[in-house]
Amino acid sequence: MEEEALLSIGAFARRARLSHKALRLYDRHGLLPPDHVDPVTGYRYYRPDRLAAARLIVRLRGLDMPLADVGAVLAAPAPEAARLVAAYWDGIERRYAAQRELAAHLRIHLLGDEGILDMYEIHQREVPQQLVLTEQRHITPEELPHWIPAALGRLLPVAQEHGGVFGDPFVVYHGEVDEDGDGPVELCVPVDPARAGRLPAACRTEPAHTQAYTRLTKAQVAYPQILSAYDAVHAWAQRESRTTAAAPREVYFADWSQIGPADPACDVALPLAD
């Protein structure tokens, strides 16, 4: 390959707005290897048409994209590359949204729950008696986000085969789930009450009750920031001199896979005594 038809590493670096160090790094990772290395001097040379890839790397790194992901984008055809960039940025936004809510939770915690009722709006509603399919287990906070959809995947088909789902699924916390506690936790799927005694899975009757609840976005549901919502509902009940009638719960009314970090996703609820 004629060196006159190539750009030296210095010229290529200037036009790509990359340092020599960055070019060598990208070479080591297989992202932007030189087109020719002089066997005597070791000088590196690049074809001018490689500038488009180099400039794309610069922009992807501007998103703080890891080198492995950059490599996947470079190797993909344009439509797939665009999808990979969109998926990467969606993940960044989800993480930042969760971190923002975590920062709010920590601020409230460090200030001794000051302002917690200003952050969460508490409502009340009447919940009728329900027949629910159930699955229960002891669990850690890390396991919980995986167990809930898995348990739903087991119970929803049973519900559909026996009259359908008669309300939003909910998760009851019969004990603390944190660094020191593992529940137990119970997933409940409401079903046709006329099916009582004829269901092939564990079931029980959930009594009618009044609920105090606050609505959370998907980002607010993550642990540990969701604990602030529980604290807020309990603080409201105490302020209003209301007695708790049953264990707190999370009511899931949205399709988790189809909503974004800022979309309503879940109610943290507390049954109240009359």
C-alpha positions in Angstrom: 0.0 0.0 0.0 1.5 3.4 -1.1 2.1 5.6 2.0 1.4 8.7 -0.2 -2.3 7.5 -0.5 -2.6 7.3 3.3 -2.7 9.7 6.1 0.0 9.7 8.8 -1.2 9.1 12.3 -0.6 12.8 13.0 -2.7 14.0 10.1 -5.4 11.4 10.8 -5.6 12.3 14.4 -6.0 16.0 13.7 -8.8 15.5 11.1 -10.5 13.0 13.4 -10.0 15.1 16.5 -8.4 12.2 18.3 -5.1 12.0 20.2 -2.4 9.6 19.3 -3.0 7.9 22.6 -6.7 7.4 21.7 -5.9 6.0 18.3 -3.5 3.4 19.9 -6.2 2.5 22.5 -8.8 2.0 19.7 -6.3 -0.1 17.8 -5.7 -2.4 20.8 -9.4 -2.9 21.1 -9.8 -3.6 17.4 -12.0 -0.6 16.8 -9.8 1.4 14.5 -6.6 -0.5 13.5 -4.2 1.3 11.1 -4.3 0.4 7.4 -0.6 0.2 7.2 2.3 0.0 9.7 5.8 0.7 8.3 7.8 -2.4 9.2 11.0 -0.3 9.7 9.8 2.9 11.5 6.6 1.5 13.0 4.7 4.6 11.8 1.0 4.1 11.4 -1.0 5.2 8.4 -4.8 5.4 7.7 -7.0 5.6 4.7 -8.9 8.9 4.5 -12.2 7.0 4.2 -11.6 5.7 7.8 -12.3 9.3 9.1 -16.0 8.6 9.2 -15.6 5.7 11.6 -13.1 7.7 13.7 -15.5 10.6 14.0 -18.3 8.2 14.9 -16.2 6.8 17.7 -15.6 10.3 19.0 -19.3 11.0 19.2 -20.2 7.6 20.7 -17.5 8.2 23.4 -19.1 11.6 24.0 -22.1 9.5 25.3 -19.7 7.7 27.6 -20.4 4.6 25.7 -18.1 1.7 26.7 -15.6 0.5 24.1 -17.3 -2.9 23.8 -20.6 -1.2 22.9 -18.8 1.2 20.5 -17.4 -1.9 18.7 -20.9 -3.4 18.4 -22.2 -0.1 16.8 -19.3 0.1 14.4 -19.8 -3.5 13.3 -23.6 -3.3 12.8 -25.5 -2.1 9.7 -27.0 1.3 9.9 -30.5 0.4 11.2 -29.1 -2.0 13.8 -26.5 0.5 14.8 -29.2 3.2 15.3 -31.2 0.7 17.5 -28.1 0.0 19.6 -27.5 3.7 20.2 -31.1 4.2 21.2 -31.1 1.2 23.5 -27.8 2.3 25.2 -29.2 5.8 25.8 -32.5 4.4 27.1 -30.5 2.5 29.7 -28.6 5.7 30.6 -31.8 7.6 31.1 -33.3 4.8 33.2 -30.2 4.7 35.4 -30.1 8.5 35.9 -33.8 8.5 36.7 -33.3 5.9 39.4 -30.3 7.7 40.8 -32.2 10.9 41.0 -34.9 9.2 43.0 -32.2 7.5 45.2 -30.7 11.0 45.9 -34.1 12.3 47.0 -34.6 9.2 49.2 -31.2 9.8 50.8 -31.9 13.5 51.4 -35.1 12.7 53.1 -33.5 9.9 55.2 -30.6 12.2 56.3 -32.9 15.0 57.3 -35.0 12.6 59.5 -37.9 12.3 57.1 -38.3 16.0 56.8 -40.6 16.9 53.9 -41.6 13.3 53.2 -45.3 14.2 52.9 -44.5 17.0 50.6 -42.8 14.6 48.2 -45.6 12.0 48.1 -49.3 12.7 47.6 -51.5 10.3 49.6 -54.9 9.2 48.5 -57.6 6.9 49.8 -59.8 4.3 48.0 -62.1 1.5 48.7 -61.0 -2.0 47.7 -63.6 -4.7 47.4 -63.2 -8.3 48.6 -61.1 -10.3 46.2 -60.3 -13.9 45.5 -56.6 -14.1 44.7 -54.1 -16.6 43.4 -51.0 -16.4 45.5 -47.3 -17.4 45.5 -45.2 -16.6 48.6 -41.5 -16.8 49.4 -38.7 -15.4 51.5 -36.6 -13.1 49.4 -33.8 -10.5 49.3 -34.0 -7.0 47.7 -31.7 -8.2 44.9 -33.9 -11.2 44.1 -37.2 -9.3 44.2 -37.2 -7.6 40.8 -36.6 -11.0 39.2 -39.1 -13.0 41.3 -42.1 -10.7 40.8 -42.2 -11.1 36.9 -41.4 -14.7 37.2 -44.2 -15.4 39.7 -46.6 -13.4 37.5 -45.6 -15.5 34.6 -46.7 -18.6 36.6 -49.9 -17.2 38.0 -51.3 -15.2 35.1 -51.8 -18.2 32.8 -53.7 -20.0 35.5 -55.9 -16.9 35.9 -56.5 -16.7 32.2 -57.5 -20.4 32.1 -60.0 -19.9 34.9 -62.1 -16.8 34.0 -59.4 -14.2 33.6 -57.8 -11.6 35.8 -60.2 -9.5 37.9 -58.0 -6.7 39.1 -54.4 -5.4 39.3 -51.8 -7.8 40.6 -50.3 -6.8 43.9 -47.4 -7.8 46.2 -47.9 -8.0 49.9 -44.9 -7.5 52.3 -45.6 -9.6 55.3 -42.1 -8.7 56.6 -39.4 -6.3 55.9 -37.4 -6.9 52.7 -34.1 -5.1 53.2 -30.5 -5.8 54.3 -31.8 -7.4 57.5 -35.1 -9.0 56.5 -36.4 -11.4 53.8 -40.2 -11.0 54.0 -42.0 -13.2 53.4 -43.5 -11.6 50.3 -46.7 -12.7 48.6 -47.7 -12.1 45.0 -51.5 -11.9 44.5 -53.4 -12.1 41.2 -57.2 -11.3 41.6 -59.5 -13.9 39.8 -63.2 -14.5 39.3 -64.7 -14.9 42.8 -67.1 -17.5 41.4 -64.1 -19.8 40.9 -63.6 -20.3 44.6 -62.8 -23.9 45.4 -62.2 -24.8 41.8 -58.7 -23.3 41.2 -55.6 -25.5 40.7 -53.2 -23.1 42.5 -52.9 -21.7 46.0 -55.5 -19.0 46.6 -57.2 -17.0 49.4 -59.8 -14.3 50.0 -58.5 -10.8 50.5 -61.0 -8.9 52.7 -62.5 -5.6 51.6 -60.8 -2.6 53.0 -59.9 1.1 52.7 -56.5 1.8 51.3 -54.2 4.8 51.7 -51.8 4.9 48.8 -49.3 6.9 46.8 -48.5 6.5 43.1 -44.9 6.0 42.0 -43.1 6.3 38.7 -41.1 3.4 37.4 -37.9 5.1 38.6 -39.3 5.5 42.1 -40.1 1.8 42.4 -36.4 0.8 42.6 -34.9 -0.3 45.9 -34.0 1.5 48.2 -35.8 4.7 47.1 -39.2 3.0 47.2 -38.8 2.8 51.0 -39.4 6.6 51.2 -42.9 6.0 49.7 -43.7 3.4 52.4 -42.4 5.8 55.0 -44.7 8.5 53.6 -47.8 6.3 53.6 -47.1 5.2 57.2 -46.4 8.9 58.2 -49.7 10.0 56.7 -51.6 7.2 58.6 -50.0 8.2 61.8 -50.7 11.9 61.3 -54.4 11.1 60.5 -54.6 8.7 63.5 -55.5 5.8 61.2 -54.8 2.2 62.3 -53.2 -0.3 59.9 -55.4 -3.3 59.1 -53.0 -5.5 57.1 -49.5 -5.7 55.6 -48.4 -3.0 53.1 -48.3 -3.8 49.5 -47.4 -2.6 46.0 -50.2 -2.6 43.3 -48.9 -3.0 39.8 -51.3 -1.5 37.2 -49.0 -0.9 34.2 -47.2 -3.0 31.7 -43.7 -2.8 33.1 -42.0 -3.6 29.8 -43.8 -0.8 27.9 -43.3 2.2 30.2 -40.5 4.6 30.8 -38.8 5.8 34.0 -41.1 8.8 34.4 -44.4 6.9 33.7 -46.7 5.9 36.5 -46.0 2.2 37.4 -47.1 1.2 40.9 -49.1 2.2 44.0 -47.6 1.7 47.4 -50.6 1.0 49.5 -51.5 0.5 53.2 -54.8 -1.2 54.2 -56.6 0.8 57.0 -58.9 -0.2 59.7 -62.4 1.4 59.7 
